[in-house]
Amino acid sequence: MPKVMPDVAHQTSASQEGTLDWVGMSQIEVPMMVQADEAAPRQVSAKVEAMVNLIQPKAKGIHMSRLYLLLEQLSNESTLTLKTLNQLLADFITSHDDLSDAAKVRFSFDYHLQRASLISGKKGWKAYPVVLEGRINKGQFSTELQITVPYSSTCPCSAALARQLIQQAFSDKFGTTDALDSTEVHQWLGTTQGIIATPHSQRSLATIKVKLYSESEQIPVCAIIDSVEDALKTPVQAAVKREDEQEFARLNGQNLMFCEDAARRLKFAMNQISFVSDFWLRVDHLESLHAHDASAVTVKGLENGYQA
């Protein structure tokens, strides 16, 4: 093998000069130990985008292998935390001498949590899609966390229409009766003729994107998921017994939601979280009535912050 190999990126100039905002690699598959909140580190299968800017207009390109090897070192020797995320970004810059003064890295993975059922206490795993992105620009770090949380939504309009049909069925059955037999009514309500209609509900998705304060020490995955599920009241379930399904039906009936209602609940909840400096959120109700979805988007509303 030759002892000296050509280094085109280092030894030649760009055929056309110009700076570039971002250059790097995307869809890098890598196992990663992640420590979120105060939980023990756990392994995830991540896809990573790693990039730096190119501020030298005559430079042919960046050193992509250096980014990859730094990422590989983090995967093999350490755990992903906010501290190691910031160190990785700093190392991206250091590895590129005077070629770059900004870097970003994005980790996308499913974070699994064991969640207890509503009544029986049975536990099952739920996967929450997470995106963690860090940036450094002229020595200033910023961190953004995005989480998608599934939940159930029941249409208030559909519920009202169903109640009207039930009322009409009751009138048709008992409207001319002077004295009602409570036992007969009770039995009738337990039949399909008694509950003649049910409202439509659907699996729905809440996507929350937050900016963390620079002094944050934890990746608050669980804290945000808990805030979302507590606000909406109708999280999708993993392990389910009959008593859990009944309680799920009750929660849906007592938490009727248009997409606007869900978005407002989440906006209020996000405004109560002290470790979030800014947020963007979107809810999508994957309609069972329509062939399209119902969606709502809102932001905290900071000047120069997230835009809807």
C-alpha positions as CSV (number, residue, x, y, z in Angstrom):
1,M,0.0,0.0,0.0
2,P,1.3,3.5,-0.7
3,K,2.7,5.3,2.3
4,V,1.4,8.7,1.2
5,M,-2.2,9.1,0.0
6,P,-3.6,12.2,-1.7
7,D,-5.8,14.4,0.5
8,V,-7.9,16.3,-2.1
9,A,-10.0,18.1,0.4
10,H,-6.9,19.6,2.1
11,Q,-4.5,20.0,-0.8
12,T,-6.9,21.5,-3.5
13,S,-9.0,24.6,-3.6
14,A,-12.7,24.8,-4.5
15,S,-13.4,25.1,-8.2
16,Q,-15.9,27.9,-7.3
17,E,-15.3,29.9,-4.1
18,G,-17.9,30.5,-1.5
19,T,-18.8,29.9,2.2
20,L,-21.4,27.3,3.2
21,D,-23.9,27.3,6.0
22,W,-23.8,23.6,6.8
23,V,-21.8,20.6,5.6
24,G,-21.7,17.2,7.1
25,M,-23.5,13.8,7.3
26,S,-27.0,12.7,8.0
27,Q,-28.8,9.5,8.8
28,I,-25.8,8.1,10.6
29,E,-26.9,4.9,12.4
30,V,-25.4,4.5,15.8
31,P,-26.2,2.9,19.2
32,M,-26.1,5.4,22.0
33,M,-26.5,5.4,25.8
34,V,-28.8,8.2,26.8
35,Q,-29.4,9.6,30.2
36,A,-32.7,11.5,30.5
37,D,-34.1,13.2,33.6
38,E,-32.5,11.5,36.6
39,A,-33.1,7.9,35.2
40,A,-30.3,5.4,34.7
41,P,-28.7,5.6,31.2
42,R,-30.3,3.3,28.6
43,Q,-29.4,2.3,25.1
44,V,-31.2,3.6,22.1
45,S,-30.8,3.2,18.4
46,A,-30.2,6.7,17.0
47,K,-30.0,8.3,13.7
48,V,-27.7,11.3,13.8
49,E,-27.0,14.4,11.7
50,A,-23.6,16.0,12.3
51,M,-22.6,19.2,10.6
52,V,-20.3,22.2,10.7
53,N,-20.3,25.4,8.7
54,L,-17.5,26.2,6.1
55,I,-16.3,29.7,6.6
56,Q,-13.2,29.5,4.3
57,P,-14.4,30.3,0.7
58,K,-11.4,28.7,-0.9
59,A,-11.4,25.4,1.1
60,K,-12.4,22.4,-0.9
61,G,-14.4,20.8,2.0
62,I,-14.6,19.8,5.6
63,H,-13.2,16.7,7.3
64,M,-16.3,14.5,7.6
65,S,-14.4,11.5,9.0
66,R,-13.4,13.6,12.0
67,L,-17.1,14.3,12.8
68,Y,-17.9,10.6,12.4
69,L,-15.0,9.5,14.6
70,L,-15.9,11.9,17.4
71,L,-19.5,10.7,17.3
72,E,-18.2,7.1,17.3
73,Q,-16.1,7.9,20.4
74,L,-19.1,9.2,22.2
75,S,-21.1,6.1,21.3
76,N,-18.4,3.7,22.5
77,E,-17.0,5.5,25.5
78,S,-19.6,7.8,27.0
79,T,-23.3,8.6,27.6
80,L,-25.3,11.3,25.8
81,T,-26.1,14.0,28.3
82,L,-26.4,17.8,27.9
83,K,-22.8,18.1,29.1
84,T,-21.4,15.5,26.6
85,L,-23.6,17.0,23.8
86,N,-21.9,20.4,24.3
87,Q,-18.5,18.8,24.5
88,L,-19.2,17.0,21.2
89,L,-20.1,20.2,19.5
90,A,-17.0,22.0,20.8
91,D,-14.8,19.1,19.6
92,F,-16.5,19.4,16.1
93,I,-15.2,23.0,16.0
94,T,-11.8,22.2,17.4
95,S,-11.3,19.4,14.9
96,H,-11.8,21.8,12.0
97,D,-9.2,24.4,12.9
98,D,-10.1,27.6,11.0
99,L,-12.6,26.0,8.7
100,S,-15.6,26.3,11.0
101,D,-17.0,28.3,13.8
102,A,-20.4,26.7,14.1
103,A,-21.6,23.2,14.5
104,K,-24.9,21.3,15.1
105,V,-25.8,17.7,15.8
106,R,-29.2,16.1,15.9
107,F,-30.1,12.7,17.5
108,S,-33.4,11.0,16.6
109,F,-34.5,7.9,18.5
110,D,-37.4,6.2,20.2
111,Y,-37.3,6.5,24.0
112,H,-39.1,3.6,25.7
113,L,-40.9,4.0,29.0
114,Q,-42.8,1.4,31.0
115,R,-46.2,2.9,31.8
116,A,-48.7,1.5,34.2
117,S,-52.3,0.9,33.1
118,L,-55.1,3.1,34.5
119,I,-56.7,0.8,37.1
120,S,-55.1,-2.7,37.1
121,G,-51.5,-1.4,37.4
122,K,-50.3,-3.7,34.6
123,K,-47.2,-2.3,32.9
124,G,-46.2,-2.2,29.3
125,W,-43.6,-0.4,27.1
126,K,-44.5,2.7,25.1
127,A,-42.1,4.2,22.6
128,Y,-41.9,8.0,22.3
129,P,-40.1,9.5,19.3
130,V,-37.5,12.0,20.5
131,V,-35.3,14.5,18.6
132,L,-32.4,16.2,20.5
133,E,-30.5,18.9,18.7
134,G,-27.6,20.9,19.9
135,R,-25.8,23.8,18.3
136,I,-22.8,26.0,18.9
137,N,-22.3,29.3,17.2
138,K,-19.3,31.4,18.1
139,G,-19.0,29.8,21.5
140,Q,-22.7,30.0,22.3
141,F,-24.5,26.7,23.0
142,S,-28.3,26.1,22.5
143,T,-30.3,22.9,22.9
144,E,-33.7,21.9,21.5
145,L,-35.8,18.9,22.5
146,Q,-38.7,17.5,20.5
147,I,-41.0,14.7,21.7
148,T,-44.1,13.2,20.1
149,V,-46.8,11.9,22.5
150,P,-49.8,9.8,21.4
151,Y,-53.2,10.3,23.0
152,S,-56.9,9.7,22.4
153,S,-59.3,12.4,21.4
154,T,-63.1,12.2,21.4
155,C,-65.1,14.7,19.4
156,P,-67.4,17.0,21.4
157,C,-69.7,17.5,18.5
158,S,-70.0,13.8,17.9
159,A,-70.7,13.2,21.6
160,A,-73.5,15.8,21.6
161,L,-75.1,14.2,18.6
162,A,-74.8,10.8,20.2
163,R,-76.5,12.0,23.4
164,Q,-79.3,13.5,21.3
165,L,-80.0,10.1,19.6
166,I,-79.9,8.4,23.1
167,Q,-82.4,10.9,24.4
168,Q,-84.7,10.3,21.4
169,A,-84.4,6.5,21.8
170,F,-85.4,7.0,25.5
171,S,-88.4,9.1,24.6
172,D,-89.4,6.5,22.0
173,K,-89.2,3.7,24.5
174,F,-90.5,5.4,27.7
175,G,-92.1,8.7,26.5
176,T,-95.7,7.6,27.1
177,T,-95.0,5.8,30.4
178,D,-96.5,7.5,33.4
179,A,-94.4,5.7,36.0
180,L,-90.9,4.5,35.0
181,D,-89.6,1.2,36.3
182,S,-86.0,1.9,37.3
183,T,-85.0,-1.7,36.9
184,E,-86.3,-1.8,33.3
185,V,-84.6,1.5,32.5
186,H,-81.3,0.2,34.0
187,Q,-81.5,-2.9,31.9
188,W,-82.4,-1.0,28.8
189,L,-79.4,1.3,29.2
190,G,-77.2,-1.8,29.1
191,T,-78.4,-2.7,25.5
192,T,-77.4,-1.4,22.1
193,Q,-81.0,-0.1,21.8
194,G,-80.4,2.0,24.9
195,I,-77.0,3.4,23.9
196,I,-77.9,3.7,20.3
197,A,-75.0,5.8,19.3
198,T,-71.4,6.5,20.4
199,P,-69.2,9.5,19.6
200,H,-66.2,9.0,17.3
201,S,-62.7,9.1,18.8
202,Q,-59.3,8.7,17.3
203,R,-55.6,8.3,18.1
204,S,-54.0,11.7,18.1
205,L,-50.4,13.0,18.3
206,A,-49.0,15.9,20.3
207,T,-45.6,17.1,19.1
208,I,-43.8,19.4,21.5
209,K,-40.6,21.3,20.7
210,V,-38.8,23.1,23.5
211,K,-35.7,25.2,23.9
212,L,-33.8,24.5,27.2
213,Y,-32.1,27.1,29.3
214,S,-28.3,27.1,28.9
215,E,-27.9,26.1,32.6
216,S,-30.1,23.0,32.2
217,E,-28.3,19.8,33.4
218,Q,-30.8,17.1,32.4
219,I,-32.5,16.0,29.2
220,P,-36.1,16.3,30.4
221,V,-37.8,13.6,28.3
222,C,-39.9,12.1,31.1
223,A,-40.8,15.4,32.6
224,I,-42.3,16.7,29.3
225,I,-44.1,13.4,28.5
226,D,-45.7,13.5,32.0
227,S,-46.7,17.1,31.6
228,V,-48.4,16.4,28.2
229,E,-50.2,13.2,29.4
230,D,-51.3,14.9,32.6
231,A,-52.7,17.9,30.6
232,L,-54.6,15.8,28.1
233,K,-55.8,13.1,30.5
234,T,-56.3,10.4,27.7
235,P,-52.9,8.8,27.0
236,V,-52.9,5.7,24.8
237,Q,-52.4,2.5,26.8
238,A,-50.0,-0.5,26.6
239,A,-51.1,-3.4,28.8
240,V,-54.9,-3.3,29.2
241,K,-57.4,-5.3,31.2
242,R,-61.2,-4.7,31.0
243,E,-61.2,-2.4,34.0
244,D,-58.5,-0.3,32.3
245,E,-60.5,-0.1,29.0
246,Q,-63.6,1.0,31.0
247,E,-61.6,3.7,32.7
248,F,-60.1,4.8,29.4
249,A,-63.7,5.1,28.0
250,R,-64.7,7.2,31.0
251,L,-61.7,9.5,30.6
252,N,-62.5,10.0,27.0
253,G,-66.1,10.8,27.8
254,Q,-65.0,13.3,30.5
255,N,-62.3,14.9,28.4
256,L,-64.0,15.7,25.0
257,M,-61.6,17.6,22.8
258,F,-61.4,19.4,19.5
259,C,-57.9,19.9,18.4
260,E,-58.2,23.5,19.6
261,D,-59.0,22.3,23.1
262,A,-56.0,20.0,23.1
263,A,-53.6,22.7,21.9
264,R,-54.9,25.1,24.5
265,R,-54.4,22.6,27.3
266,L,-50.9,21.9,26.2
267,K,-50.0,25.6,25.8
268,F,-51.1,26.2,29.4
269,A,-49.2,23.2,30.6
270,M,-46.0,24.2,28.8
271,N,-46.2,27.7,30.2
272,Q,-46.0,26.2,33.7
273,I,-42.7,24.4,33.1
274,S,-39.8,26.3,34.6
275,F,-37.0,24.7,32.6
276,V,-38.4,25.6,29.2
277,S,-37.4,29.0,27.7
278,D,-39.5,28.7,24.6
279,F,-41.9,26.1,23.0
280,W,-43.6,25.2,19.8
281,L,-46.4,22.6,19.7
282,R,-48.6,20.9,17.2
283,V,-51.6,18.5,17.7
284,D,-52.9,16.2,15.0
285,H,-56.2,14.4,15.4
286,L,-56.1,11.5,13.0
287,E,-59.8,11.6,12.2
288,S,-61.9,8.5,12.1
289,L,-64.9,10.5,10.6
290,H,-63.0,12.3,7.9
291,A,-60.3,11.2,5.4
292,H,-58.2,14.1,6.6
293,D,-56.8,15.2,9.9
294,A,-57.6,18.1,12.3
295,S,-54.6,20.0,13.4
296,A,-53.6,23.0,15.5
297,V,-50.3,24.8,16.0
298,T,-49.3,27.3,18.7
299,V,-46.1,28.8,20.2
300,K,-45.2,30.5,23.5
301,G,-45.2,33.8,21.7
302,L,-41.8,35.3,22.5
303,E,-40.3,38.0,20.4
304,N,-37.7,36.4,18.1
305,G,-38.8,33.0,19.4
306,Y,-40.5,30.1,17.7
307,Q,-42.9,31.0,15.0
308,A,-46.1,29.0,14.3
